[in-house]
Amino acid sequence: MEDEGKWRPSAGDDSVWNLKAAGVACRELDCGSAVSVGEREESSWRPVWWIDPDCVQSGSALRECAQYSSSKDILTLSCSDSVRLLGGTGLCSGRLEVNSDQSNQSNPSWSSVCEADFDQQDAQVVCRQLGCGAPSVLQGALYGEGEAPMGTKEFQCGGHESALLDCSSASERNTCPPGTAVSLTCSEPGGVKLEGGESRCAGDLEVEHLGEWRPVDGSYSLWTLKAAEVACRELDCGSAVSVQREESSKRSVWRIRSDCVESGSALRECAASASSSHFLNLTCS
């Protein structure tokens, strides 16, 4: 990132940088949606811009959140540079836009997709490419028309491809009727469960993210009953009755901030890798 006329790598603790914050960076880069966020350790310390994810999520530009520092830990992001979902309620829903010209990454040209040129198999590929679950809603203009031109090709996916641009496509289609830009809602990936309790609606909260089940860290922030309601609803377990902190041996956890969950984000969007000996214990009615 460039700030004060100097390019430096960005540093940040990947235990607090989540997909929601990474999504802001990907959008500022015009690189679609965030797929993953991580950290690379270099052999020696070097000058960096330290970026606070809370500042980024508040709506500020990246450079407004930068502070001069030095670090060996460099923040790494993976963005989907060919598809993105805009205007939805989270990372896995929104109006679909495609960047078909991969030869010009410095100036991407995003286009909406015509409803008539897109089917359920195409939607499966997009959801998989963005790290989301299976498509649950495919509808025209659910999240608005947007400003992108309607000029993408008709995609012909088999449903098994890893990226939309890997699918075969038909000829260019230049015009579509108003209200027919594809909007897509994918299910949230992974799962939520309560382990070790007297019923499936009580126990230590565990979340599946990036294909791995881990307990949720109970030491980072105080989880409120409002945040616990999100987990109880996903479990179809009614309302939250209590939130407690349990202590055990130290292990890998997902650090999930309650304020991120309370803002309406899915649990996985608020998850960051960490280790802890304190776990969240929930009881739902």
C-alpha positions, 0 to 999 in steps of 0.5 A: 500500500502507498501512503505518504508517497511510500509503498510498503507492505501492510501488516496486521494481526490475522487473528483480528483481520477477518473476511469482512475487513478483507472484503473492504480491501478487495473492493478498494483494489477492485478485485472482487470479493475476499476469499481468504486472509492470512499472514506471512512471516518474513526472515527479518523486520522491515518497515510496514504500514500497520492497518487496524481492521476496525478502522477499515470496517468503519468505512474509512479508506485503507490509507486513512487507517495506516500507521507507520510501524515495523514487523516481520508479519505481512498480511496476505489476502486472496480476492476473487478477481473475476466475480463479485457479489455487491449490495447483499447482506454479507459476503455470500449474497448480492448482485453478480458482476463479472470481470471477463477481461483478465488481461487487464487487471490494472483496470478491470471492467465489471459487467452485470449478468443477464438473468436469461444467460445464467442458470443454477449450475452457473450459480453453483460455480460462483458460490464455490469460487467465493468460498460460499455454500450452495446457491439458495436464491437466484433472482433478477434484480433482488439487490438492485441494478447497479451501474455496471453495463450488461455485457457478459457472455452466456455461461455454460457451466457443468457445475463442477468448475472451480471458477466461472471463467473456466466454463464454456461460454456463448456469444456476447450479449449486449442488452437485457431488459430492465430488472434482469441483472442476476442477483445471487444468494449462496448459503453460508459455508461450514456449520455451527454446533454445541459440543459437550452439553446435556443437549444439542442446544447447550455446550461449547460453541464450535464453528466450521470455517475453511474446512476446519472445526474449532471451538470459539475463543472465549478470551478475546471479547465478552460475548453478549446474549445478542451475539449468542442469538445468532448462533442459537438461530443457526442451530435452530435452538430458539433463544440464547439463555446464557453465555459462559467462558470455559477453561481447558488446555490451549488449542487452535480456535476461531476468534469471533468478535461479538460486535461483528456478529451483532452487526448482522455478519455471518459467524464465518465472516467474523472468524480469525485464526488464533489459539486459546485456553478459554472457550465459549459455552452457550445455552439456548432454549 
